[in-house]
Amino acid sequence: MSIDHLVRRRNRLIALLAALPQKIEEIEREINTSVMPRVTVTDRQRQVLERIRMPNKVIAIELGIAERTVKFHVGRMLKKFNLTNRRELGG
């Protein structure tokens, strides 16, 4: 590598380092002003969620609904929260 090439690389690095604090501030402002979308659950989904560590059959009996309905609610909440398994819901 030539001396000119090294000088150009050094100058580029200095410019990048000088711009770094401003870039960090921009990113922090973005993070602080961004609004996460609010995810809502129905009353029944909340009831299921409160019992998520129980087996579906037990949840169904406690709530007086079919086990299949419990599975439906669990599946809907997994989708809403972008999760892959019920353990993540109970986290």
Secondary structure per residue as TSV (DSSP state, phi and psi in degrees):
chain	resnum	aa	ss	phi	psi
A	1	M	-	360.0	141.5
A	2	S	-	-81.9	163.2
A	3	I	H	-64.1	-38.6
A	4	D	H	-61.8	-42.5
A	5	H	H	-61.4	-45.8
A	6	L	H	-63.3	-38.5
A	7	V	H	-65.6	-43.5
A	8	R	H	-61.4	-43.2
A	9	R	H	-64.2	-41.2
A	10	R	H	-63.1	-44.6
A	11	N	H	-64.0	-38.8
A	12	R	H	-63.7	-42.9
A	13	L	H	-63.9	-42.1
A	14	I	H	-61.9	-42.6
A	15	A	H	-63.4	-42.7
A	16	L	H	-63.4	-43.3
A	17	L	H	-65.2	-36.1
A	18	A	H	-67.1	-33.7
A	19	A	H	-82.9	-13.3
A	20	L	H	-59.5	-48.2
A	21	P	H	-58.1	-40.1
A	22	Q	H	-64.9	-42.3
A	23	K	H	-63.5	-40.8
A	24	I	H	-61.5	-43.4
A	25	E	H	-61.1	-42.1
A	26	E	H	-60.2	-45.5
A	27	I	H	-64.6	-43.4
A	28	E	H	-61.6	-41.0
A	29	R	H	-61.9	-42.6
A	30	E	H	-59.8	-46.4
A	31	I	H	-62.5	-44.9
A	32	N	H	-70.0	-26.2
A	33	T	H	-99.4	-10.6
A	34	S	-	-73.9	143.8
A	35	V	-	-111.6	124.4
A	36	M	-	-74.9	137.5
A	37	P	-	-63.9	137.7
A	38	R	-	-82.3	129.8
A	39	V	-	-102.3	127.1
A	40	T	-	-108.7	150.6
A	41	V	-	-125.1	152.0
A	42	T	-	-75.1	167.3
A	43	D	H	-58.1	-42.4
A	44	R	H	-66.8	-41.0
A	45	Q	H	-61.9	-39.4
A	46	R	H	-62.7	-40.6
A	47	Q	H	-63.2	-42.5
A	48	V	H	-65.0	-44.1
A	49	L	H	-60.2	-37.8
A	50	E	H	-63.8	-22.1
A	51	R	T	-112.8	15.3
A	52	I	T	-58.5	-23.3
A	53	R	T	-80.9	-6.5
A	54	M	S	-89.5	158.9
A	55	P	-	-65.4	152.5
A	56	N	H	-54.0	-40.1
A	57	K	H	-61.6	-42.4
A	58	V	H	-67.2	-42.3
A	59	I	H	-59.6	-45.4
A	60	A	H	-59.7	-44.8
A	61	I	H	-63.6	-46.9
A	62	E	H	-61.3	-37.9
A	63	L	H	-93.1	-7.1
A	64	G	T	69.1	37.1
A	65	I	S	-128.5	168.4
A	66	A	-	-73.0	149.3
A	67	E	H	-59.2	-36.3
A	68	R	H	-61.8	-35.8
A	69	T	H	-66.9	-38.5
A	70	V	H	-61.0	-46.8
A	71	K	H	-59.1	-38.9
A	72	F	H	-61.9	-48.6
A	73	H	H	-62.5	-41.9
A	74	V	H	-61.0	-46.0
A	75	G	H	-61.1	-41.9
A	76	R	H	-63.7	-40.9
A	77	M	H	-70.0	-36.8
A	78	L	H	-58.9	-42.6
A	79	K	H	-67.1	-45.0
A	80	K	H	-59.1	-42.0
A	81	F	T	-93.0	2.5
A	82	N	T	55.9	50.0
A	83	L	-	-113.7	167.5
A	84	T	S	-111.6	-18.6
A	85	N	S	-150.5	161.8
A	86	R	H	-66.5	-24.3
A	87	R	H	-61.5	-35.3
A	88	E	H	-66.3	-33.2
A	89	L	H	-66.0	-37.6
A	90	G	H	-82.5	-6.8
A	91	G	-	-49.2	360.0
